Amino acid sequence: MKRTLLVITILGALFNQGFSFQKKSKKDYLVTISTNYGEMQAILYDETPQHKENFLKLIEEGFYDSLLFHRVIDEFMIQGGDPNSKNAGANQRLGNGGPGYRVPAEINPQFFHKKGALSAARTGDRVNPERESSGSQFYIVEGEVHKREDIEGLPDAKIEEVAMELFRNNPEHELVKALREAYMEGGVDAIAKLAEERYKELEEATGRVIKLSEAQVEAYTTIGGAPFLDGQYTVFGQVIAGLDVIDKISEVETDRADRPIEDVRMFISVEYMRKKKITKKYGYVYP
């Protein structure tokens, strides 16, 4: 009897700490983003639960219906989700609206900015050092296809960029002190060598990505994307059908603020369906 109670107590503690012994669901949410230029289907990642829950909540509330893709840059991304865009005038500047809250960052290195990545927009590091996401604004990556030699290995320019970011934002960091000492002893070459040797520490200290994984390199050299965004924004989903719609929208004429001259509206719906059906219909294979 005592042993049974002990087991129950342990199991209860595990569940309270967030452990789950339930099997993965055989169903998932399929998101459909309808626009003037066609439909896109997307899935949302379980590994970014706060973003997934928030996005689904807003969809169910009809929050996104009739909003605009208000910022469009060819070979980069299309962005929308500003509630002020629903009835915006022709010359109204957009991009500052939201539901009144932000979502904590859930930046996960296994999800990166390949073409079709569904990611959360946010304000810059100076006013948002925690990299919290906008409560509603998101962007979908178009990007471009890169040459392998340009993005693999340890690019010197990237190491220098990330090192300078650490110098500016965290001058008392142990690695900054080590880099200063290296410079005093051996000049520019010494600091460059140490930064390369300790690039992983640079990545951890800044949240930036310096050396791309083989999966990233493969994606960026085939379907394309925007690798310079990796590690800075939360990628919380992926467009699995309708990638051509991203291309069509990205090519529309825009004004100086990157807003399309002719409005591109969105309507977003969601369907809870079997994963096997999603795989069969759209070719997305769940990990």
C-alpha positions in Angstrom: 0.0 0.0 0.0 2.8 2.4 1.0 4.6 1.6 -2.2 1.5 2.3 -4.3 1.1 5.7 -2.6 4.8 6.5 -3.2 4.4 5.7 -6.9 1.3 7.9 -7.2 3.1 10.7 -5.4 6.1 10.5 -7.8 3.9 10.4 -10.9 2.0 13.4 -9.6 5.1 15.3 -9.0 6.4 14.5 -12.5 3.1 15.7 -14.1 3.2 18.9 -12.1 6.7 19.6 -13.4 5.5 19.4 -17.0 6.3 15.8 -17.8 3.9 14.0 -20.0 3.5 10.3 -20.6 0.8 10.7 -23.2 1.5 9.7 -26.8 1.9 12.4 -29.3 -1.4 13.4 -30.9 -2.3 11.9 -34.2 -3.9 15.2 -35.2 -2.5 18.7 -35.8 -3.8 22.2 -36.7 -3.6 23.1 -40.4 -3.6 26.9 -40.8 -4.8 28.3 -44.1 -3.8 31.9 -45.0 -6.0 33.2 -47.9 -5.0 36.2 -49.9 -5.8 38.0 -53.1 -3.0 35.9 -54.7 -4.0 32.5 -53.5 -3.8 30.3 -50.4 -0.9 29.2 -48.2 -1.2 26.2 -45.8 1.1 26.1 -42.7 1.7 24.0 -39.6 2.8 25.4 -36.2 5.5 23.9 -34.1 4.8 22.3 -30.7 8.2 23.3 -29.6 7.1 27.0 -29.6 3.9 26.5 -27.5 3.3 30.0 -26.4 3.4 31.3 -30.0 1.3 28.4 -31.3 -1.4 28.9 -28.6 -1.4 32.7 -29.2 -1.6 32.4 -33.0 -4.4 29.9 -32.8 -6.3 32.0 -30.3 -6.2 35.1 -32.5 -7.3 33.0 -35.6 -10.3 31.7 -33.7 -11.2 35.2 -32.6 -11.1 36.4 -36.3 -8.4 38.8 -35.4 -6.5 38.5 -38.7 -9.5 38.6 -41.0 -9.1 41.5 -43.5 -5.8 42.7 -42.2 -3.1 43.6 -44.7 0.3 42.3 -45.6 1.6 45.8 -44.9 5.3 45.3 -45.4 6.6 43.4 -48.5 10.2 43.2 -49.6 11.1 41.1 -52.6 13.6 38.3 -52.0 13.2 38.8 -48.2 9.7 38.5 -46.6 6.1 39.5 -46.4 4.8 40.9 -43.1 1.3 41.4 -41.7 -0.8 41.2 -38.5 -1.1 44.9 -37.6 -4.7 45.4 -36.5 -4.5 49.1 -37.6 -4.2 47.9 -41.2 -7.8 46.7 -41.4 -9.2 50.1 -42.3 -6.0 51.9 -43.1 -6.0 54.8 -45.4 -3.8 54.8 -48.6 -0.9 56.7 -47.0 -1.2 55.5 -43.4 2.0 54.2 -42.0 1.6 50.8 -40.4 3.7 48.4 -38.3 3.2 49.6 -34.7 -0.2 47.9 -33.9 -0.8 44.8 -31.9 -3.2 43.2 -29.3 -1.6 45.0 -26.4 0.9 42.4 -25.2 4.0 40.6 -26.3 4.9 36.9 -26.4 8.2 35.7 -24.7 10.9 34.6 -27.1 11.0 30.9 -28.0 14.0 31.0 -30.3 14.9 27.4 -31.1 18.0 26.6 -33.3 16.3 23.7 -35.0 13.8 26.1 -36.7 15.4 28.6 -39.0 14.6 31.1 -41.7 14.3 28.9 -44.8 11.7 29.9 -47.4 8.2 29.6 -46.0 9.3 30.0 -42.4 6.5 31.6 -40.3 8.1 33.9 -37.8 7.1 36.5 -35.2 8.0 40.1 -35.8 9.4 42.2 -33.0 10.9 45.5 -32.0 14.7 45.8 -32.1 17.2 44.7 -29.4 17.8 48.2 -28.0 14.3 48.5 -26.8 13.6 44.8 -26.6 16.7 43.0 -25.3 14.7 39.9 -24.4 13.6 39.6 -28.1 10.0 39.2 -27.1 7.7 38.8 -30.1 4.8 41.1 -31.2 1.5 39.8 -30.0 0.1 39.5 -33.5 2.5 40.6 -36.2 4.3 37.9 -38.2 6.3 37.5 -41.3 6.7 34.7 -43.9 10.2 34.3 -45.4 10.8 34.4 -49.1 14.6 35.0 -49.1 16.9 33.9 -51.8 19.0 31.0 -52.8 22.6 31.3 -51.6 25.8 29.8 -52.9 27.3 27.2 -50.6 30.7 28.8 -50.5 29.1 32.0 -49.2 27.4 30.6 -46.2 29.2 27.5 -45.0 32.1 27.4 -42.6 33.0 30.3 -40.3 32.6 33.6 -42.2 35.0 36.2 -40.9 32.6 39.0 -41.4 29.9 37.2 -39.3 32.3 36.5 -36.5 33.4 40.2 -36.4 29.7 41.4 -36.5 28.7 39.2 -33.6 31.8 40.0 -31.6 31.1 43.7 -32.0 27.5 43.1 -30.8 28.8 41.5 -27.7 31.3 44.4 -27.1 28.4 46.9 -27.3 25.7 45.1 -25.4 27.7 43.2 -22.7 31.2 44.9 -22.2 31.7 43.1 -18.9 31.3 39.6 -20.3 34.2 37.2 -19.7 34.7 36.6 -23.4 34.9 40.4 -24.0 37.7 40.6 -21.4 39.5 37.7 -23.1 39.2 39.3 -26.5 40.6 42.6 -25.1 43.5 40.8 -23.6 44.2 39.0 -26.9 44.2 42.4 -28.7 46.6 43.9 -26.2 49.0 41.0 -26.7 48.8 40.3 -30.4 46.7 43.0 -32.1 43.9 42.4 -34.6 45.1 39.0 -35.8 45.1 37.7 -32.2 41.5 38.9 -31.5 40.3 37.4 -34.8 41.9 34.0 -34.0 40.4 33.9 -30.5 37.0 34.9 -31.7 37.1 32.1 -34.2 38.2 29.5 -31.7 35.5 30.5 -29.2 32.7 31.2 -31.7 30.3 28.9 -29.9 30.6 31.1 -26.8 29.9 34.1 -29.0 26.7 32.4 -30.2 25.6 31.5 -26.7 26.3 35.0 -25.4 24.5 36.8 -28.1 21.9 34.3 -29.3 23.2 34.9 -32.8 24.1 32.1 -35.3 27.6 32.2 -36.8 28.2 28.7 -38.2 25.2 27.2 -40.0 24.3 23.6 -39.6 24.3 21.3 -42.6 20.5 21.3 -42.6 20.6 25.1 -42.8 23.2 25.1 -45.6 21.2 22.5 -47.5 18.0 24.6 -47.2 19.5 27.9 -48.0 21.3 26.6 -51.1 18.2 24.8 -52.5 14.9 26.5 -51.6 16.5 29.6 -50.2 15.8 31.8 -47.2 17.3 34.5 -45.0 20.0 33.1 -42.8 21.0 36.4 -41.3 17.8 36.4 -39.2 18.6 33.0 -37.5 18.9 33.2 -33.8 17.2 36.6 -33.5 13.5 35.9 -34.1 11.1 33.2 -33.1 10.3 30.8 -36.0 7.0 29.2 -34.9 5.7 27.5 -38.0 6.3 26.6 -41.7 4.3 27.1 -44.9 4.0 23.6 -46.4 1.9 24.5 -49.5 1.5 27.7 -51.5 5.1 28.9 -51.5 4.4 30.4 -54.9 1.9 32.7 -53.3 4.8 34.2 -51.2 6.6 34.9 -54.5 3.6 36.5 -56.0 3.0 38.8 -53.1 6.6 39.7 -52.8 6.7 41.0 -56.4 3.8 43.5 -56.0 4.6 47.2 -56.4 5.3 49.0 -53.1 5.8 52.5 -51.8 8.8 53.9 -49.9 7.7 52.3 -46.7 7.4 48.8 -48.4 3.7 48.9 -48.3 1.9 47.4 -51.3 0.3 50.1 -53.5 -2.7 47.8 -53.9 -3.9 46.2 -50.6 -3.0 42.6 -50.1 -5.5 41.3 -47.5 -5.4 38.1 -45.5 -8.1 35.8 -44.0 -6.8 33.0 -41.8 -8.6 29.9 -40.8 -7.6 26.7 -39.0 -8.7 23.0 -39.2 -7.8 20.3 -36.8 -7.1 17.2 -38.9 -5.2 14.0 -38.9 -1.5 14.2 -39.5 -1.6 11.4 -42.0 -4.1 13.5 -44.1 -1.8 16.5 -43.9 1.1 14.4 -45.1 -0.9 12.8 -47.9 -2.3 16.0 -49.2 0.6 18.4 -48.7 3.6 16.2 -48.5 4.7 17.5 -45.1 6.4 14.7 -43.1 6.3 15.0 -39.3 9.5 14.4 -37.4 
